[in-house]
Amino acid sequence: MLLFTESARSATAFAAWALTAATPDAARAVSVAKAYCSDKGREVCNRGVQVHGGIGFTWEHDLHLYLKRVTVCEFLLGDASHHREQIAKSILEHLPCSRI
């Protein structure tokens, strides 16, 4: 789980750098970071629930709050499949068109 959170933090930092440096593929870097963070955020929450067992869904532990936040962020900011579509569109836009 630490590997997932640190790599998500790294992807977010790179996307922030790409935006501040105004690189041409900054939008793609942001979509990559959002897709990765969405996937791994849900996976870390699910693994946390598995590690803690049933207490992860009770009010005695704050893990259920993180799972709710991940779900809400997917609805508000787009889930991983949406951002993968954005990445594919940006890649297809930069491919040279060949007319047959």
C-alpha positions in Angstrom: 0.0 0.0 0.0 2.9 2.3 0.7 4.2 1.7 -2.9 0.8 2.7 -4.3 0.5 5.9 -2.3 4.1 7.0 -3.0 3.8 6.4 -6.7 0.5 8.2 -6.7 2.2 11.1 -5.0 5.0 11.1 -7.5 2.5 11.1 -10.5 0.7 14.0 -8.9 3.9 15.9 -8.4 4.9 15.3 -12.0 1.5 16.5 -13.2 1.8 19.7 -11.1 5.3 20.3 -12.5 4.1 19.8 -16.0 1.3 22.3 -15.4 3.6 25.0 -13.9 6.2 24.4 -16.6 3.5 24.6 -19.3 4.8 21.6 -21.1 2.9 20.6 -24.2 1.7 17.3 -22.7 0.6 18.7 -19.4 -3.0 17.7 -19.9 -2.0 14.1 -20.6 0.2 14.1 -17.4 -2.8 15.3 -15.4 -5.0 12.6 -16.8 -2.4 9.9 -16.1 -2.1 11.1 -12.5 -5.9 11.2 -12.1 -6.3 7.7 -13.6 -3.6 6.2 -11.5 -4.7 7.9 -8.2 -8.3 6.8 -8.8 -7.3 3.2 -9.3 -4.8 3.0 -6.5 -6.8 5.0 -4.1 -9.7 2.6 -4.4 -7.3 -0.4 -4.2 -5.6 1.0 -1.0 -9.0 1.5 0.6 -10.1 -2.0 -0.3 -6.9 -3.5 1.0 -7.2 -1.5 4.2 -10.7 -2.9 4.8 -9.3 -6.4 4.2 -6.5 -5.8 6.7 -8.7 -4.4 9.4 -11.6 -6.8 8.7 -15.1 -5.7 9.6 -13.9 -2.8 11.8 -13.1 -0.9 8.6 -16.8 -0.3 8.0 -17.7 0.7 11.5 -17.6 4.1 13.1 -14.8 2.9 15.4 -12.3 3.3 12.6 -11.8 6.1 10.1 -11.2 3.8 7.1 -14.8 4.0 5.9 -14.4 7.8 5.5 -11.5 7.3 3.1 -13.5 4.8 1.1 -16.4 7.3 0.9 -14.0 10.1 -0.2 -12.6 7.9 -3.0 -16.1 7.2 -4.2 -17.2 10.8 -4.1 -14.0 11.9 -5.9 -14.6 9.4 -8.7 -18.1 10.9 -9.2 -16.9 14.5 -9.1 -13.5 14.3 -10.9 -14.1 11.3 -13.2 -13.2 7.7 -12.7 -10.1 6.0 -14.1 -11.8 4.9 -17.3 -12.9 8.4 -18.1 -9.3 9.6 -17.7 -8.0 6.7 -19.8 -10.3 7.9 -22.6 -8.8 11.4 -22.3 -5.3 9.9 -22.6 -6.3 7.9 -25.6 -7.9 11.0 -27.3 -4.7 13.1 -26.6 -2.5 10.4 -28.1 -4.7 10.0 -31.2 -4.7 13.7 -31.7 -0.9 13.7 -32.1 -0.8 10.8 -34.5 -0.2 11.7 -38.1 -3.2 11.2 -40.2 -2.8 8.8 -43.1 -5.2 9.0 -46.0 -5.9 5.9 -48.0 
